[in-house]
């Protein structure tokens, strides 16, 4: 009894909401590709490797962040304002506590691993520790992004993506000049804080 839909449903979705995530991914990818060249220009080639190690360990730690559950749960209750507010408050609180545990574990375990396995990149430890505050901001940014997607605010997320690209290119030019490779880690934290405010503040 299933009736075949004649109109191009997927194409309509792509034209309305789908194009914004596509553009956002392109912008995000472009910044990641340019960053190593910026570090090499302002510092040196060795600094690129040192920061890459710190960023890789940070990315691995971020991979334990349980954002998938909320991604599946929030759209089911987005039409119920009271329930959505409850999920937003409790979800942010629980995710924040989880990031505390992840940050503590990373603070002690990652330096030990780098010293034992990658002693030539021991300078990455300081950069990794500077990156850890961005993990706390992730608890706000993650649930906020999920809410905006459920509310079909992909266009706003695209504008936030433009702001992230702009900050991701502007701050390194300033911070690397004054703080060296440490400035790159500071940029990640500052940019994450501003983007988190833009996303979470829009919902509130």
C-alpha positions in Angstrom: 0.0 0.0 0.0 3.0 2.3 -0.2 2.6 5.1 -2.8 5.6 6.2 -4.7 6.3 9.9 -4.3 6.6 11.6 -7.7 8.3 14.8 -6.7 12.0 15.0 -5.9 11.8 15.1 -2.1 15.6 14.8 -1.4 16.3 17.6 -3.9 13.9 19.9 -2.0 15.6 19.1 1.2 19.0 19.7 -0.3 17.8 23.1 -1.7 16.3 24.3 1.6 18.3 22.9 4.6 20.9 20.6 3.0 23.0 23.3 1.3 23.9 25.0 4.5 25.6 22.0 6.2 27.4 21.3 2.9 28.8 24.9 2.8 29.7 24.7 6.5 31.7 21.5 6.0 33.7 23.1 3.1 34.5 26.1 5.2 35.6 24.0 8.2 37.8 21.8 6.0 39.4 24.9 4.4 40.5 26.2 7.8 42.0 22.9 8.9 44.0 22.7 5.6 45.4 26.3 6.0 46.4 26.1 9.7 49.5 24.0 9.2 50.8 26.5 6.6 50.1 29.4 9.0 52.1 27.7 11.8 55.0 27.0 9.4 55.1 30.6 8.2 55.0 32.2 11.6 57.0 29.6 13.6 58.7 26.6 11.8 58.0 23.2 10.3 58.8 21.4 13.6 56.1 23.4 15.3 53.6 22.0 12.9 54.4 18.5 14.0 54.4 19.4 17.7 50.9 21.0 17.4 49.6 18.2 15.3 50.5 15.7 18.0 48.8 17.8 20.7 45.7 18.2 18.5 45.6 14.5 17.7 45.5 13.5 21.3 42.9 16.2 22.0 40.8 14.9 19.1 41.1 11.3 20.5 39.9 12.5 23.9 37.1 14.4 22.3 36.0 11.2 20.5 34.9 9.8 23.9 32.4 12.7 24.2 28.8 11.1 24.0 27.0 13.4 21.7 25.3 10.8 19.6 22.7 10.0 22.2 21.4 13.5 22.4 21.4 13.8 18.6 18.9 11.0 18.5 16.9 12.1 21.5 16.4 15.9 21.0 14.5 15.8 17.7 11.9 13.5 19.3 10.9 16.2 21.9 11.7 19.4 20.0 8.0 20.2 19.6 7.4 20.0 23.4 9.0 23.2 24.7 8.9 22.2 28.4 10.5 18.8 27.7 13.1 20.5 25.4 14.1 22.9 28.1 14.5 20.0 30.5 16.7 18.1 28.1 18.7 21.3 27.4 19.4 22.0 31.1 20.1 18.4 32.2 21.9 17.4 29.0 24.3 20.4 29.4 24.9 19.6 33.1 25.6 15.9 32.5 27.8 16.5 29.5 29.7 19.1 31.5 30.4 16.6 34.2 31.5 14.0 31.6 34.0 16.6 30.1 35.4 17.1 33.6 36.2 13.4 33.9 37.6 13.3 30.4 39.8 16.4 31.1 41.1 15.0 34.3 41.9 11.6 32.6 43.6 13.4 29.7 45.5 15.7 32.0 47.3 12.8 33.7 47.3 10.0 31.0 48.2 11.9 27.8 51.5 13.4 29.1 52.5 10.0 30.4 51.8 8.4 27.0 53.7 11.2 25.1 56.7 10.9 27.4 56.9 7.1 27.0 55.9 6.6 23.3 56.6 10.0 21.7 59.5 11.6 23.8 60.6 13.6 20.8 57.3 15.5 21.0 57.4 16.2 24.7 56.7 19.9 23.9 53.2 18.9 22.8 52.2 18.2 26.4 51.9 21.9 27.2 49.9 22.6 24.1 47.6 19.6 24.9 46.9 21.0 28.4 46.1 24.4 27.0 43.6 22.8 24.6 41.7 21.0 27.4 39.5 24.0 28.4 38.0 23.8 24.9 36.7 20.4 25.9 34.4 22.0 28.5 33.0 24.4 25.9 32.2 21.4 23.8 29.5 20.4 26.2 27.6 23.6 25.5 28.4 23.7 21.8 27.4 20.1 21.1 23.9 20.2 22.6 23.3 23.7 21.3 24.2 22.6 17.7 21.9 19.6 18.0 19.0 21.9 19.1 19.6 24.3 16.2 19.6 21.4 13.7 16.4 20.1 15.2 14.9 23.6 14.9 16.0 23.8 11.3 18.4 26.7 11.9 21.0 25.4 9.5 21.3 28.8 7.9 22.3 30.3 11.3 24.8 27.5 11.8 26.3 28.4 8.4 26.7 32.0 9.5 28.3 30.7 12.8 30.6 28.6 10.5 31.7 31.8 8.7 32.4 33.4 12.0 34.5 30.4 13.0 36.5 30.4 9.8 37.1 34.2 10.2 38.3 33.8 13.8 40.2 30.6 12.9 42.3 32.6 10.4 42.5 36.0 12.2 43.5 34.9 15.7 46.4 32.7 14.6 47.9 35.7 12.7 47.8 37.7 15.9 48.5 35.1 18.6 51.3 33.2 16.7 53.1 36.5 16.3 53.1 37.2 20.0 53.0 33.7 21.7 54.6 31.4 19.1 53.1 27.9 18.8 51.3 28.4 22.2 49.2 31.0 20.4 47.7 28.3 18.2 46.4 26.4 21.2 45.1 29.6 22.7 43.3 30.3 19.4 41.4 27.0 19.6 40.1 27.8 23.1 39.2 31.4 22.4 37.5 30.5 19.1 35.6 27.6 20.7 34.4 29.9 23.5 33.1 32.6 21.1 31.4 30.0 18.9 29.9 28.3 21.9 28.4 31.6 23.0 27.0 32.3 19.6 25.3 28.8 19.4 24.1 28.4 23.0 23.1 32.1 23.3 20.9 31.8 20.3 18.8 29.1 21.9 18.5 30.9 25.2 
